[in-house]
Amino acid sequence: MGEPGQTVLIRWADSLGAKREELVPLAWAFVYFFCLLCGYSILRPVRDEMAIEGGLKHLPWMMTATFLTMLAVTPLFGWLSSRCSRHRLLLIVYAFFITNLLVFYGLMTSHLHPEWVARGFFVWLSVFNLFIVSVFWSFMDDLFTPEQGARLFGVIAAGGSSGALLGPLFTTGLTFVFPIPVLMLASSLFLSACIGCVHRLERWGRTQTSHHRPQPGEPLHGGFLAGVRLTFSSPYLLGICGYLAILTMTATFLYLEQTRLVSEYLDRPEARTRLFSTLDFTTSLLTWLTQVFMTRKLIGRFGLVAALLSLPAISLVGFLGIALWPSLAVYVVFSVLRRVGEYALSKPAREVLFTVVSREEKYKAKNFIDTAISRGGDASTAWLVTAVKSLGATATHIAWAVVPLMGVWAWLATVLARQEKRRSVSTLSSATECSRSKAKA
């Protein structure tokens, strides 16, 4: 490449916070997450409408079914990861979910027991969403170092937001021409593209493996419940569990109330689906803009703690707004801003937290935390909200009760950021010592 081309490449890398040699894996990771979340976002508006069509009174049951499914899937994933290489594990996961989509296409076109198919799809997509995203970030945490993660994860997350931005547009456009089951086929095509990205990133990852890191072709070993054991034996991972539990509980309450208000204000399924699709598009657009122009700069200037604190701060203002003005407009604005804070700031920062743990913890413990802990929070919150409302509490009362919890959430964010920095320094020191020993040898 000539001098002008090299100059452009260097400037482009600098604008992304990447080094020149990182541009190729960064591009594949960007495309990978784009395809992943585009495939999911095509289906998300359908799931939200099915939550209403399945009956709001059944939502706690559907969330409980999701949690129980997660409990069943987690040890199965642990068993697979103990026997398969990283590359083969990812291929099995994507092949499984692509097959599921083809099965749902067949069920929906057959029109057999549509109400049960709708409920089953709600549960399946709730599992699918968390599981594939968790596995994706486990892969990223394994490929990139803590220092690289702090610089590059915001850009990679922007790839997902770009996909999430286009997904609802595909949904709106396709449903004017094709019936809803065709969306299953469209989503499966994007998941198939993810497999090609995995191949490319795995090839690059093998060139980055050093003598003090485990070989990517090796299984992770350990028992099928290793993720549970690793999580509850680590104060650091338990802190992440606490942060995620508060996030999930508050998000579930917000989702339940917003869904209830939408069902009261809009009585046509098409209108509700368009509203959900519009909210998804708006969220994805604002998330993309935030990730491109703010995330890396915010973390680079103020550190990981700023990104982790963003969600508690947004939620504090939002719940105060609900407590004072409990209208659909407030719920919608709060929901959009909160999801932007989650996807653009909090999520990339939480993934950096996992770059300083062992490889087994990155896959097994992280998967357990991202799936079972998260969906357990959904189910328990749904039943808790139902119980307190049966005693006469209103959404306003619950919002006031949640406000003090934001202080605990902020404290956990501060502690986790401090521990990640300490672990990162320790990891860097160990790597330096290993390099010196190898040089002497």
C-alpha positions in Angstrom: 0.0 0.0 0.0 1.3 3.5 -0.9 2.1 6.3 1.4 -1.3 8.1 1.0 -3.2 4.8 1.6 -1.2 4.2 4.7 -1.9 7.7 6.0 -5.6 7.3 5.5 -5.6 3.9 7.2 -3.7 5.3 10.2 -6.1 8.2 10.5 -9.1 5.9 10.2 -7.7 3.7 12.9 -7.0 6.7 15.2 -10.6 7.9 14.8 -11.9 4.5 16.0 -9.4 4.3 18.8 -7.8 1.3 17.1 -4.3 0.4 16.1 -3.7 -0.4 12.4 -3.3 -4.1 13.0 -6.6 -4.2 14.8 -8.8 -2.8 12.0 -9.5 -6.2 10.3 -10.7 -8.0 13.5 -12.5 -4.9 14.5 -14.3 -4.8 11.2 -15.3 -8.5 11.4 -16.5 -8.1 15.0 -18.6 -5.0 13.9 -20.2 -7.0 11.1 -20.7 -10.0 13.3 -22.6 -8.0 15.9 -24.5 -6.1 13.2 -25.9 -9.4 11.7 -26.6 -10.8 15.1 -28.7 -7.9 16.4 -30.3 -7.2 13.0 -31.5 -10.8 13.0 -32.9 -10.4 16.5 -34.4 -7.0 16.0 -36.4 -8.2 13.0 -38.3 -10.5 15.5 -38.5 -8.2 18.6 -41.6 -6.2 17.6 -43.4 -9.5 17.0 -42.5 -10.8 20.5 -43.8 -7.6 22.2 -47.1 -7.9 20.3 -47.4 -11.6 21.2 -46.9 -10.6 24.9 -50.2 -8.6 24.6 -52.0 -11.2 22.5 -51.0 -14.0 24.9 -52.7 -12.0 27.7 -51.0 -9.6 30.1 -52.1 -11.7 33.0 -50.0 -14.5 31.6 -46.8 -12.5 31.4 -45.5 -13.6 34.8 -46.0 -17.2 33.8 -44.2 -16.6 30.4 -41.3 -15.0 32.2 -41.2 -17.8 34.7 -41.1 -20.3 31.8 -38.2 -18.3 30.3 -36.3 -18.5 33.6 -36.8 -22.2 33.9 -35.7 -22.7 30.3 -32.6 -20.8 31.1 -31.9 -23.0 34.1 -32.2 -26.0 31.8 -30.0 -24.5 29.1 -27.2 -23.3 31.3 -25.8 -26.7 32.4 -26.3 -28.0 28.9 -24.1 -25.1 27.6 -21.6 -25.9 30.4 -21.5 -29.5 29.3 -20.9 -28.5 25.6 -18.2 -26.0 26.4 -16.4 -28.6 28.5 -16.2 -30.9 25.4 -16.0 -28.6 22.4 -13.4 -26.1 21.2 -14.4 -22.4 21.2 -14.9 -22.5 17.4 -17.0 -25.6 17.4 -19.1 -24.4 20.4 -20.1 -21.2 18.5 -21.0 -23.1 15.4 -23.2 -25.5 17.4 -25.0 -22.6 19.1 -25.8 -20.8 15.8 -26.8 -24.0 14.0 -29.2 -24.8 16.8 -30.9 -21.4 16.8 -31.2 -21.3 13.0 -32.9 -24.7 13.1 -35.3 -23.3 15.8 -36.3 -20.5 13.5 -37.1 -22.9 10.7 -39.2 -24.9 13.1 -41.2 -21.8 14.1 -41.7 -20.9 10.4 -43.3 -24.3 9.9 -45.4 -24.0 13.1 -46.7 -20.5 12.2 -47.5 -21.4 8.6 -49.4 -24.5 9.8 -51.7 -22.4 12.1 -51.8 -25.2 14.7 -52.7 -23.8 18.2 -51.5 -20.2 17.4 -52.0 -19.1 21.0 -49.5 -21.7 22.3 -47.1 -21.0 19.4 -47.2 -17.3 20.3 -46.4 -18.0 23.9 -43.7 -20.4 23.0 -42.2 -17.9 20.6 -42.2 -15.2 23.4 -40.3 -17.6 25.7 -37.9 -18.8 23.0 -37.0 -15.3 21.8 -36.4 -14.1 25.4 -33.9 -17.0 25.8 -32.5 -16.5 22.3 -31.8 -12.8 22.8 -29.8 -13.1 26.0 -28.0 -16.3 25.1 -26.6 -15.3 21.7 -25.6 -11.9 23.0 -23.9 -13.5 26.0 -22.0 -15.9 23.8 -21.0 -13.1 21.5 -19.5 -11.0 24.2 -17.8 -14.1 25.7 -16.1 -14.6 22.4 -15.1 -10.9 22.3 -13.7 -11.0 25.9 -11.7 -14.0 24.9 -10.3 -12.4 21.7 -9.4 -9.0 23.0 -7.3 -7.9 26.0 -8.7 -5.6 28.8 -6.8 -2.6 27.2 -8.2 -3.4 23.8 -11.7 -3.9 25.2 -11.7 -0.4 26.7 -10.8 1.1 23.3 -12.7 -1.1 20.9 -15.9 -2.5 22.6 -17.8 0.8 22.1 -17.1 0.5 18.3 -18.1 -3.1 18.3 -21.3 -2.3 20.2 -22.1 0.3 17.6 -22.1 -2.6 15.0 -24.9 -4.2 17.0 -26.8 -0.9 17.3 -26.5 -0.4 13.5 -28.1 -3.9 13.1 -30.8 -3.1 15.7 -31.4 0.2 13.8 -32.2 -1.6 10.5 -34.0 -4.6 12.0 -37.3 -2.8 12.7 -37.2 -1.3 9.2 -36.9 -4.8 7.7 -39.8 -5.9 9.9 -42.0 -3.0 8.8 -41.1 -3.4 5.1 -41.4 -7.2 4.9 -44.8 -7.3 6.7 -46.3 -5.1 4.0 -45.4 -7.8 1.4 -45.1 -11.1 3.3 -46.9 -12.7 6.3 -45.2 -12.7 9.7 -43.7 -16.3 9.5 -41.4 -15.0 6.7 -39.6 -12.9 9.3 -38.2 -16.2 10.7 -36.5 -16.9 7.4 -35.1 -13.4 7.2 -33.7 -13.6 10.7 -32.1 -17.0 10.0 -30.2 -15.5 7.0 -28.5 -13.0 9.3 -27.6 -15.7 11.8 -26.0 -17.7 9.0 -23.9 -14.7 8.1 -22.6 -14.7 11.7 -21.0 -18.1 11.1 -18.8 -16.6 8.5 -17.7 -13.9 10.9 -16.9 -16.4 13.5 -14.6 -18.3 11.1 -12.7 -15.1 10.3 -12.3 -13.9 13.9 -11.2 -17.4 15.0 -8.5 -17.4 12.4 -7.2 -14.0 13.7 -7.5 -15.1 17.3 -5.2 -18.1 16.7 -2.5 -15.7 15.5 -2.8 -13.7 18.8 -2.5 -16.7 21.2 0.6 -16.4 23.3 2.4 -19.0 25.4 0.8 -17.9 28.7 -2.8 -18.0 27.4 -4.9 -21.2 26.8 -5.1 -22.4 23.2 -8.5 -21.5 21.6 -8.8 -25.0 20.1 -8.9 -26.5 23.6 -12.2 -27.2 25.4 -12.8 -25.3 28.6 -13.0 -28.4 30.7 -14.7 -28.4 34.1 -18.1 -29.7 35.2 -21.5 -28.8 33.6 -22.4 -26.7 36.6 -19.0 -24.9 36.6 -20.6 -21.6 35.7 -22.8 -21.7 38.9 -19.8 -22.7 41.1 -17.5 -20.1 39.6 -20.1 -17.3 40.0 -20.9 -17.9 43.6 -17.3 -18.4 44.7 -16.1 -15.1 43.3 -17.0 -11.8 45.1 -16.1 -9.9 41.9 -18.6 -12.0 39.9 -21.2 -11.7 42.6 -20.8 -7.9 42.4 -21.6 -8.1 38.7 -24.6 -10.3 39.5 -25.9 -7.6 41.9 -25.4 -4.8 39.3 -27.3 -6.9 36.7 -30.0 -7.9 39.1 -30.9 -4.3 39.9 -30.8 -3.5 36.2 -33.1 -6.4 35.3 -35.6 -5.8 38.1 -36.1 -2.2 37.3 -36.2 -2.9 33.5 -38.9 -5.6 34.0 -41.1 -3.3 36.1 -40.8 -0.6 33.4 -41.6 -3.1 30.6 -44.7 -4.5 32.5 -46.1 -1.0 33.1 -45.4 0.3 29.6 -46.9 -2.8 28.0 -50.1 -2.4 30.1 -50.5 1.3 29.2 -49.9 0.5 25.5 -52.6 -2.2 25.6 -55.0 0.4 27.2 -54.3 3.2 24.7 -54.2 1.1 21.5 -56.6 -1.7 20.7 -55.4 -2.8 17.3 -52.4 -5.3 17.0 -51.1 -3.5 13.9 -50.9 -0.2 15.7 -49.2 -1.7 18.7 -46.7 -3.5 16.6 -45.9 -0.2 14.7 -45.4 1.6 18.1 -43.1 -1.0 19.4 -41.2 -1.0 16.1 -40.9 2.9 16.2 -39.6 2.7 19.8 -37.0 0.1 18.8 -35.9 2.2 15.8 -35.6 5.4 17.9 -33.7 3.6 20.6 -31.3 2.1 18.1 -30.7 5.4 16.3 -29.9 7.2 19.6 -27.8 4.3 20.7 -25.8 4.3 17.5 -25.1 8.0 17.7 -24.1 7.7 21.4 -21.7 4.8 20.7 -20.1 6.5 17.7 -19.6 9.9 19.3 -19.6 9.5 23.0 -18.9 6.0 24.4 -15.2 5.7 23.7 -14.5 9.3 24.6 -16.4 9.0 27.9 -14.6 5.9 29.0 -11.3 7.2 27.8 -11.6 10.4 29.7 -13.5 9.4 32.9 -12.8 5.7 33.0 -15.1 2.7 33.2 -16.9 4.0 36.3 -18.6 6.8 34.3 -20.2 4.3 31.8 -21.3 2.0 34.7 -22.9 5.0 36.6 -24.8 6.3 33.6 -27.7 3.8 33.9 -28.3 4.4 37.7 -28.3 8.1 37.0 -30.8 7.9 34.1 -32.9 5.5 36.1 -33.0 7.8 39.2 -34.4 10.7 37.1 -36.8 8.4 35.2 -38.3 6.8 38.3 -38.7 10.2 39.9 -40.6 11.2 36.7 -42.8 8.1 36.9 -43.5 8.8 40.6 -44.6 12.4 39.9 -46.2 12.0 36.4 -47.2 8.4 35.7 -48.3 8.8 32.0 -47.6 6.8 28.9 -45.4 9.6 27.5 -43.1 9.5 30.6 -42.8 5.8 30.4 -42.0 5.9 26.6 -39.3 8.6 27.0 -37.8 6.9 30.1 -37.8 3.5 28.3 -36.0 4.9 25.3 -33.4 6.9 27.3 -32.7 3.9 29.6 -32.2 1.5 26.8 -29.9 3.9 25.1 -27.9 4.1 28.3 -27.9 0.3 28.6 -26.8 -0.5 25.1 -24.4 2.4 24.4 -22.7 2.8 27.8 -23.5 0.2 30.5 -23.4 -2.9 28.3 -19.9 -2.2 26.7 -18.6 -1.3 30.2 -20.0 -4.5 31.7 -18.3 -6.5 29.0 -14.9 -4.9 29.9 -15.4 -6.2 33.4 -15.2 -9.8 32.0 -11.9 -9.2 30.2 -10.0 -9.6 33.5 -11.5 -13.0 34.5 -10.3 -16.5 33.6 -11.3 -18.0 30.2 -13.6 -20.5 31.9 -15.3 -17.7 33.8 -15.7 -15.7 30.5 -17.8 -18.5 29.0 -19.4 -20.5 31.8 -19.9 -18.0 34.6 -20.7 -15.1 32.2 -23.3 -17.2 30.4 -24.9 -18.1 33.7 -24.9 -14.5 34.9 -26.2 -13.1 31.6 -29.0 -15.7 31.2 -30.2 -17.4 34.3 -29.5 -14.4 36.7 -31.1 -12.0 34.2 -34.2 -14.0 33.5 -34.5 -15.0 37.1 -34.8 -11.2 37.9 -37.5 -10.9 35.2 -39.6 -13.7 36.7 -39.2 -12.7 40.3 -40.0 -9.1 39.6 -43.1 -9.9 37.5 -44.5 -12.0 40.4 -43.4 -9.3 43.0 -45.1 -6.5 41.1 -48.3 -8.7 40.7 -48.2 -9.4 44.5 -47.8 -5.8 45.7 -50.4 -4.6 43.3 -52.9 -7.1 44.6 -52.3 -5.5 48.0 -53.3 -2.1 46.7 -50.0 -0.6 45.6 -49.8 1.4 42.5 -47.0 2.0 39.9 -46.4 5.4 41.6 -45.8 3.7 45.0 -43.4 1.1 43.4 -41.5 3.9 41.7 -41.0 5.8 44.9 -39.8 2.5 46.6 -37.3 1.9 43.8 -35.6 5.3 44.0 -33.4 4.5 47.1 -32.2 1.4 45.3 -30.4 3.6 42.7 -27.9 4.5 45.4 -27.0 0.9 45.9 -26.7 0.4 42.2 -24.3 3.4 41.9 -22.2 2.0 44.8 -21.9 -1.3 43.0 -20.8 0.4 39.8 -18.0 2.3 41.7 -16.8 -0.9 43.4 -16.8 -3.0 40.2 -14.9 -0.3 38.3 -12.2 -0.1 41.0 -11.8 -3.9 41.1 -11.6 -4.1 37.3 -8.8 -1.6 37.3 -6.9 -3.5 40.0 -7.3 -6.8 38.2 -6.3 -5.2 34.9 -3.0 -3.9 36.3 -2.4 -7.4 37.9 -3.0 -9.1 34.5 -0.7 -6.7 32.7 2.0 -7.2 35.3 1.7 -11.0 34.9 1.9 -10.8 31.1 5.0 -8.6 31.3 6.7 -11.1 33.7 5.9 -13.9 31.3 7.3 -12.0 28.4 10.5 -11.3 30.3 10.9 -14.9 31.3 10.4 -16.1 27.7 13.0 -13.5 26.5 15.6 -14.8 29.1 14.9 -18.4 28.1 
